[in-house]
Amino acid sequence: MPVLQHIDAGDTAWVLICTALVLFMTPGLALFYGGMVRSKNVLNILMQNVICIAVVSVTWALVGYSLAFGPDHLGGLLGNLRLAGLAHGSEPVAGLHLSIPPLAFAAFQMMFAVITTALISGATADRLKFGSFVVFATAWSVVVYAPVAHWVFAPSGWLAQLGVLDFAGGNVVEINCGAAGLALAVVAGRRRGWPREAMHPHNLPLTMVGAGILWFGWFGFNAGSALAADGLAVQALVSTHLAGCGGLLAWVAFEKWRTGSATSLGAASGAVSGLVAVTPAAGFVSPLSGLLIGVLAGTACVCAVQLKYRFGFDDSLDVVGVHFIGGVVGTLLVGVLASAAVNGAVHHQGLLYGGGVWLLGRQALAVVVTAVFSFGASWVLAHAVRAVMGLRVSEEDEHLGLDAAIHAESAYDLGSVRGTGMIRA
């Protein structure tokens, strides 16, 4: 049996705190999404996010963690099942020199799997059957998320072996969930009335609170990915914060220039776009490079959210425009801005630092491979769920609202009920 590496109490405490911060991001995401949907669907989107905490944590413990970080199988494509059920939890993770208990690492990565799966819900808000979403999310966390995590995050993964750099999930989280959200939205079809009818956010203060929680949790997401309480964690935290600032400022400046108004929804979306883009880069770039990444991502994402109207896909809450595009921008910019002075793990520096196009080419390859695999596998999964149990609610239930039709509840009314306290009107 491999010898357990030295355990540092400070590093362990830091990663445990960051694990809690990343978990807190999922309720934050629920609020962020909840304010953006119509009032008759707010509880449904909250439930879709919260249920991911439960189902994905279970799949991760049973098989997901082992498939992602177990000893390599199939030449860098997948881990084996040695760690299934969190067995052999005291053994070091192959290729990682950890100063924390391996089970703490498993828990930290569990929260990544949870929020990545939850992010997909925003693409199909207002129209999916709750049970169908649960089945899709459960299967997706194993069939799609775990393999991509192995390719990029596990040292033995084939993309990691090629030299792809992804500090905290530009490919594994952002591009992955964005491509999956697009596939699910295409298979599910448009909301009835979209884009002819206006479907405005019903509670922007809720969205702003959610954005604040996400920003707060993102420090655990990115700085925690240093897996130690050290200078690299500090570097990642500062770069993350400045990227969020840059994304916010760029988005609202663009809005003000185009429409004459800087909106609260734009501020929240811009901050998230910057945080998304710096996720793959936080531990590889300087703080000012992080700010630049945020500015470029905020500008790119505010333009990208309009693509759904041009191409006719109903991405309800802009998962594609913010997470997919932001993830692409950040992943590619690692190939431009990565510096060995920031992180000694950067063996081939970015284009700006004289490294040529070597790293940029590998980052671009990772973008294409992740997007194609995630979209294709998610498209097949969505079709399978639709064939077995259907994806969409009925026209009547969509008109009534998913809170009443599915959950027999209301976010804001104190009415009598169909079963537990609500009327259908």
N, C-alpha and C positions, 0 to 999 in steps of 0.2 A: 504493500500500500504506500502511496506517495507520502512523504513527510509533510506535515502541516507547517506552513510558513509562520513567521512571527506575527502575533496578533497585537496591534497597537490600540490601546483603549480610546485614545482621542480620535483616531481614524474611524473606529467602530461607532463611536457616539455620533460623529459627523454623518456617516452614511445612514444610521438609523434615523436621525433627524431629517435627512434628505428624503428618505423613504416615505416618511409621514408627509413631507411637503408635496411630493409627487402624487401621493394618494389624494391630498387635498385639492389638487388640480382638477380631478374629475368632478366633484361637486361644483367647483368654480366653473368648469366648462358647462355643466348643466344650467347654471344660472346665466352664463353668457348666451347660450343657445335659447334658454327659456324666455329671455326678454325679447328675442328676435322673432319668435313665432307669434301667431295670432293667439289671443287670450283663450280660445276654446281648445288649444292644443298644448298648453304650457306644461301641464302635469305629465302628458305623454312623453314629451322630450326629456323632462327631468327623469322619468322612470327608465327610459332607454339608456340614459347615462349611468344612473345608479345601479341598474341591473348588471351592467358590465363589470362593476367592482366585484360582484359575487361570482358570475359565471366564468369570467376570464381568470380570476384568481384561482378557481378550482381547476380549470384546464391547465393553467401554468404549473400548478403543483403536481398534477397527475402526469402530464406528458410534455407540456410546452417548454418548461425549463430544460428538460433533458434533450429535447430536439434542438434547442437553441444553443446550449452550452455543454452538452454531454460530449464525451470523446467522439472525435470526428468519424463519420460514416459516409460512404459514397463520395469520397474525394472532395471534401469541402462543401458538400451540398446540405448536409444534415448531421446533427448529433445522433448518437445512438440512445438507447433507453436505459443506460446504466443509472441515471439519476432520476428515473421516473418515480413519482410519488415522493420526491425529495429524499430518496434513498442516498446513502453514502454522503450525507450532507456535510461531513467534516473533512472530506477530501478536497484538496486544492482544485480550482478550476483550471483545466488544461490550458497552458500558455499564458495564464494571467498570474502576475506576481502580486498577490493581495496581502495587505496587512490587516484585513478584516476577516471574520469568520465567513466561509463560503455561503452559509445560509443567509447571512446579511446581504450578500451580493445577490442571491436568488430573490430575496424579498424586494430589494431595490429594483431589479429588473422586472419583477412581477408588476410593479406599478406602471412601468413603461408599456407593458402589454395591455394593461387595463385602459389607460387613457388613449392609446392608439386606436383600439377597437371602438371606444366611445366616440372618438372624433368622427367616425364614419356616419353616425346618426344624423349629423347636421345636413348631409347631402340629400336625405330623403325625408326630412321633417314634414309633418302634416299629412302623411298618406300611407305609412306602412302599418300592417298588423303587428301588434306587440309581440305575439308569439313567433311570428316569422322573423322579426328582427332578432329575437333572442337566439333562435336556431342559427341564423346566419352569423351572428357575432360569435357564438360558441365555436362553430366550425371554422370560421375565419381565423380566430386566434391561434388555432393549431395548424391549419392547412396553409395559411399565407404568412401570418406574422412570424411564427417560429422559424421557418426556413430562412426568411430574409434576415432575421436577427442573427442566425448562425453565419450566413454569408458575410455579414459586415462586422458584427460585434465580436464574434468568437475568433480568436487568433488563428484558428485552423480553417476558418471559412474561406471560400475561394476568392471572394472580392477582397477580404482583408489580406490574403496572401499576395494578391496583385499589387497591394500598396494603397488601396482606397482608404481615405481618412474620413471618419464620421464620428465626431467626438461624442454626441449625445442623441443622434437619431435623425439626421436630415433625410437619409434614405429609409432607415428602418421605421421611423415614425411618420414623418411628414409626407414624403413622396408616396410611401406605402398607403397611408390612409387616404390621401387625395385621389390616387388612382383607383382604389377600391370604392371610394364614395362615388366617383364618376361612373364606374361600372354598375353599381347598385342603382343609381339614379336613372341610368339609361334603361335598365331592365324594368324597373318599377314604373317608369313613365312619368309624365308631368302631373303636377297637382291640377285638379279640375279648375279651369278658369285662368291658369297661368299661361302666358304673361299678360293676358288681356285685363284681368282684374288686379288691382293693387293689393298687395299682401304685406302691409307695413308691420314693422316690429310693434308689439303692443306695450312694452315696458322697458324703455331704454335705461332707466336707472338700474334695473335688474342686470342688464347687459354690462353696464359700467362696473357694477360690483363684481360680476363674474370675471371681467377683464382684469380687475385689480387682484383678485385671488389667483388667476392664472399667472400674472406677472410675479407675484409673491412666490408661488410654487415653482416657477421656472428657475429660480435660483437653486433650488434643490435638484431640479432636472439637469441643468447644465453644470453647475459647480459641483454637484454631487457625483457627476460622472468622472471627476478626477479620482474618486474612490479613496481619497485621503484628505485630511485637513492640512493642506499645504499651500504653497505659493501658486500652484497651478489652479487650485480651486478658486483662489482669490482672483486670479487672472480671468478665469472663465466667468466668474460672477460679475466683474466690472464690465467685461465685454458684452455680456448678456444684457445688463441694464442699459448701457449706452445704445445697443442695437434696438431695444424697445423704444427708447427715446427718439432715435432716428426714424424708425418706422412711423411712429405717431406724428412727428413733425412733417415728414414727407407727405403722408396721406392727407392731413388736413390742409397743408399748403396747396396740394394739387386740387383738392376740393374747392378751396377758396378761389383759386385761379380759374377753374372750370365753371363753377356754379355761383360764386359769390358768397357761399356759406361754408363755414367749417363746422361739421356736425359731430355730435357726441358719438354716434355710431361709427363715424370715420375715425375718430380718435381711438376708440376701442379696437377697431379692426386694424388700424395702422400699427398700434403697439403690438398686437398679436403677430402681425406680418413680420415685424422686425425680430421679434423673439423666435418665431419659426425659423427665419433665415439664418440666425446666428447659432442655432442648435447644432448643426454639424461642424461649426467653425470655432465655437467659444474657446476651446482649449488649444487652438492652433494659431490664433491671430491676436494681434495687439488690440488694446481697448479702442484706439482710434479706427482701426480696421473694422472692429465690431460696429462702431457708429456708422461707418461708410456702408457696411452690409445692410444695416437697418434702413438707411436712407434709400438705397437702391431697391431693397425689397418693398418698402412702403410704396414707392413709385410704381414698381412693376405690378404689385398686387392690386392697387387701386385701378389700374388699367385692365388687369386680367379679369376682374369680377364682371366686366361687361361682356366677356366672351360668351357667357351662357345665353345671352339674348341673341347674339349673332349666330351661334351654332344650334340654338334651340334645345339645349339640355337644361333641365330644371334642377340645378344644384341649390337647394332651398336656402342654405345659410353660408354659401360660398366656401365650402371645404376645398374645392378645386382651386378657386381663385386665390385663396389665402395660404392654405397648407401645401397644396401641390406646387404651385408657382413659387411660393416662398421657400419651400424645400429645395427646389431646383436651383433657384438663385443662390442660396447659401452653399449648397453642395459644390456648385461650379466655382464660386468665389473662393472656396478653400484652395482650389487649384491655382488661384491668382495671388492670394494673400497669406497663405500658410508660411510660417517662419520658424526655423529651427531655434532661433533665439528665444522664442516663446515656449516651445516644447521640443525637447530633444528627440521625441519620437518622430518628428518630421525629418525623414531621411532625404526626401526630394522636395525642396522648397517650391513655393508658388512662383508663378510667372514673374510677378513684380520683384521678387528677390533673386532673380537670376537662375531660377530652376528650369526654365524652358517650359515646354508644353507637356512634359512627362506626366506630372501629377494631374494637370487639367484634363488630359486625355483619359486617365483612369477614373477621375471623378465623373466625366461625361458618360463613360461606359456604365458606371454604377447607376446613374440616373436612368439611362435607357433600359437596362436590365430590370431594375426594380419596378419601373413603371409598367413595362410590358408584362412581367410576371404577375404583378399585383392586379392589374386590370384584367388580364386573361383569366386568372384563377378565380377572382371575385365575380366575374361575369358568369363563369360556369356554376359557381356556388349559388348565385342569385337565381339563375335559371332552374337549378335543382330544387331550391326552396319553393319557387313559384309553382313548379310542376307538382310538388308533393302537397303543399298546404296553402298556396297562394301568397302573394306579397301585399297586395293592396286591400285596404278596407273598402267597403261598399260605397257607392255614391251617396247613399243616405247618411252613412256614418261620417263620411268626410265632410258633408255639409253640416251635420250636427256638431261635429267636433270630436276629436279622439278622446278627450278627457271624459266626456259623458258616455260616449258609445263604448269605449273599451274599459275605462277604469271606474265608471259610475261615480265620478267625483267632479268637483269644480274648484278651480284655483281661487276664485273670488266670491262665489255665491254661497248663501246659506239656505238653500232651498230644501224642499222635501225630496225624496229620492225614489229612484228606480232601484229598489233593493237596499240601498244604504244611505240614501240622503240626497238624491238629485233627480230632477225632472229632465225629460228629453227636449223640452222646448227651450 
